[in-house]
Amino acid sequence: MGLTNMCQNMSELIESYRDVLPVCQTGMSTHAKERLMTQPGTETNPLRVAIVGAGPSGFYVAEHLLQQQDCVVEIDIFDRLPTPYGLVRGGVAPDHQKIKSVTKAYEKTALHPRVRFYGGVEFGTDLPLSLCRRLYHQVVYTTGAQTDRQMGIPGEDLQGSHPATAFVAWYNGHPDFRDLTFDFSHESAAVVGVGNVAVDVARILCRTTDELAKTDIADYALEALSESRIKEVYMLGRRGPAQAAFTNPELRELGELAGADVWVPPEEATLDELSQAALDASSDRATTRKVGMLNDYSKRDTADKERKLVLRFLVSPEELYGNEANRVTGMRLVHNELYATDDGALRPRATEVFEDLSVGLVFRSVGYQGVPLPDVPFDTRRYTIPNQKGRVLDPETSQPILGEYAAGWIKRGPSGVIGTNKPDALETVRCMLEDVQNGKVLTPDTPSPEGAEQRLREQQPLYVSFADWQQLDTIEVEQGKSLGRPRVKFTRVEDMLSALNKTPAS
């Protein structure tokens, strides 16, 4: 067949094989074919994407986009902090180094030639949405759930009552939280909640200094916790053992602490009739193992170690009370019972049984919520960005806003583990590619890496590149080697910039 005939038959070939063409070019109508030469996603006109938030969800969005071999994508990842990886750096417990190894995959993504990282750039100020629309075809919000929910009880604001998020960020060296102080001079502390974050908090409070000294916990936190006088830590769950949100590996680890015994009151380790019936009907092996471990803990001798960790169930704080100095000295607990709702779910309700618990330090870990971004719709009831499968919705029309997307906890709420964000990101990316295919993208006037970099230098000249981060990473790791630690973290932004020889203009 000659070249002329091949060209004449090209339209028929495209139509015949459109089901196997790349995502960015499939299902083309006549109008779409006419738009093909200007549609983003080609070598000459790459799809320019901004990802706001450099945590797991942001990197999973980037990874999925880069896997579209026939849709050329250029990605800029932004974070308010100079350091990438979000909660993997600032949220994963320092004694869980294995979990942090997931950053190796994120690093591979960040080093891709079509990806750039801009740290120390704050969305809304350094990077207004109006500027994003001039630089990118699509914007993805992956900012997570940055704050905690309150218990809504009297005394919650007393000194010594803290959100777990603040404590976790503090011991992980987050620059925004490094200057907080926690009073470890008391003998008893309570953690309200029985999720994995609550377990992390309780475990860190119970670790010995020798155990913590082998981790990448912030230096100031290591020093403060080494002087802790805490002898007893309570974890408080409002429902029963079968409904506890912590995972089995986390629970098992509590039974292996070098300096703390774990114990459950036998009457609270025993399932109520409704929970037992539900477990029997479901044949849930994971929950069965969880309940079995808790029963084993209820039979343990707890006189051997310096500290004691007590797991409580079917209790809720009703009030925190304090002294003349406005400091927490204890809490009033109400005992709960479970009942079945119309849809079969088991919910707690208060009884007439109360008890007082003497504690001088309280951490609430009862859920997390997202915070609004400037000029971006926000659902104040769900504390997420309103969306449909990742497409950001206009709250007035409930229709997708052109070019804006969300992924991760800011999209669906704080649920799942790190890996849960990967399929969530894929759902969003599929919508993004479908919109590219249908020509539903922004029309930036400066759609190039060079143009974006120039504008960002004007907005924030002290931004941190991924090469800069690698330099900081090397310094942290080298500082840790002599101490037998994974790393010694920078915990001040100014120290990071100083190490990179970046100084504000005079």
Secondary structure as GFF3:
##gff-version 3
##sequence-region A 1 506
A	DSSP	alpha_helix	3	8	.	.	.	ID=ss1
A	DSSP	alpha_helix	10	16	.	.	.	ID=ss2
A	DSSP	three_ten_helix	18	20	.	.	.	ID=ss3
A	DSSP	three_ten_helix	23	25	.	.	.	ID=ss4
A	DSSP	alpha_helix	30	35	.	.	.	ID=ss5
A	DSSP	beta_strand	47	52	.	.	.	ID=ss6
A	DSSP	alpha_helix	56	66	.	.	.	ID=ss7
A	DSSP	beta_strand	73	79	.	.	.	ID=ss8
A	DSSP	alpha_helix	87	90	.	.	.	ID=ss9
A	DSSP	alpha_helix	97	100	.	.	.	ID=ss10
A	DSSP	alpha_helix	103	110	.	.	.	ID=ss11
A	DSSP	beta_strand	115	119	.	.	.	ID=ss12
A	DSSP	alpha_helix	129	135	.	.	.	ID=ss13
A	DSSP	beta_strand	138	141	.	.	.	ID=ss14
A	DSSP	beta_strand	147	148	.	.	.	ID=ss15
A	DSSP	beta_strand	161	163	.	.	.	ID=ss16
A	DSSP	alpha_helix	164	171	.	.	.	ID=ss17
A	DSSP	beta_strand	188	192	.	.	.	ID=ss18
A	DSSP	alpha_helix	196	206	.	.	.	ID=ss19
A	DSSP	alpha_helix	209	212	.	.	.	ID=ss20
A	DSSP	alpha_helix	219	226	.	.	.	ID=ss21
A	DSSP	beta_strand	232	236	.	.	.	ID=ss22
A	DSSP	three_ten_helix	241	243	.	.	.	ID=ss23
A	DSSP	alpha_helix	248	254	.	.	.	ID=ss24
A	DSSP	beta_strand	260	263	.	.	.	ID=ss25
A	DSSP	alpha_helix	266	269	.	.	.	ID=ss26
A	DSSP	alpha_helix	273	282	.	.	.	ID=ss27
A	DSSP	alpha_helix	285	298	.	.	.	ID=ss28
A	DSSP	beta_strand	307	312	.	.	.	ID=ss29
A	DSSP	beta_strand	315	322	.	.	.	ID=ss30
A	DSSP	beta_strand	328	340	.	.	.	ID=ss31
A	DSSP	beta_strand	346	358	.	.	.	ID=ss32
A	DSSP	beta_strand	361	364	.	.	.	ID=ss33
A	DSSP	beta_strand	368	369	.	.	.	ID=ss34
A	DSSP	beta_strand	387	388	.	.	.	ID=ss35
A	DSSP	beta_strand	391	393	.	.	.	ID=ss36
A	DSSP	beta_strand	400	406	.	.	.	ID=ss37
A	DSSP	alpha_helix	409	412	.	.	.	ID=ss38
A	DSSP	three_ten_helix	418	420	.	.	.	ID=ss39
A	DSSP	alpha_helix	421	437	.	.	.	ID=ss40
A	DSSP	alpha_helix	449	459	.	.	.	ID=ss41
A	DSSP	alpha_helix	466	481	.	.	.	ID=ss42
A	DSSP	alpha_helix	493	499	.	.	.	ID=ss43
###
